[in-house]
Amino acid sequence: MRTYEFLLKYCRSIVSIHISAKLSGTVQSARRAAENLGADITVVDSKSASIGLGLVVLVAAETLAAGADASSVARRARETADTVHVYLCPRTIAYLVKGGRIGRVSGAIGRILGVTPIFELYRTGEIRVVRKLYRGMHVRNAFAGLMTDGLRRAADRRVLVAGSDDPELAQWLRSAARSVRPDADIVVENISPVIGTHVGPGTAGVAFVDS
């Protein structure tokens, strides 16, 4: 609420975009704060996180810069939230086990089998496993395959890629994305702390607007 009170000293309207309500209580808290203040505050559930949330914010900011009013910015943000697609692939499942996202027994079995999951955030705001890779499978190529398939059908030129604390990985992802979408506006970012805590360093990520 204090952030809203501060911002309202300098503006009449606020469009407040947050991490998926399925992953955090931030959206609910923001809506309560907005209701208590009774101001022109529109809270948008990005249905995403990390670079996916960043992509929704980027589109909203560009819409505002083009001269749109607050209601139009919020509408464009919601439209993007409904179509933003995120893939994440951790280097190891160790941090998922430590964070309680994977049980210790499942984690132990996963390590024995050399399992590497690829996660997806799309439409529902929930994280789900879309593919499991096993020891001996080339993880980077598998992730790049999902990414390039998605970018071929992408409805927007904006693409965010991330290699958590691994600049070489981030640049490799950028090159892979550029190979299928030379027209893309590709931004290299890092995985956000909220997601990064669970997936660990060396996590590959990509966010784009699906068709």
Buried (B, 14 or more C-beta within 10 A) or exposed (E): EEEBEEBBEEEEBBBBBBBBBBBEEBBEEBBEBBEEBEBBBBBBBBBBBBBBBBBBBBBBBEBBEEEBEBEBBBBBBBBBBEBBBBBBBBBBBBBBBBEEBBEEEBBEEBBEEEBBBBBBBBBEBEBEEBBEBEEEEEBEEBBBBBBBEBBEEBEBEBBBBBBBBBEEBBEBBBEBBBEBBEEBEBBBBBBBEBBBEBBBBBBBBBBBBBE
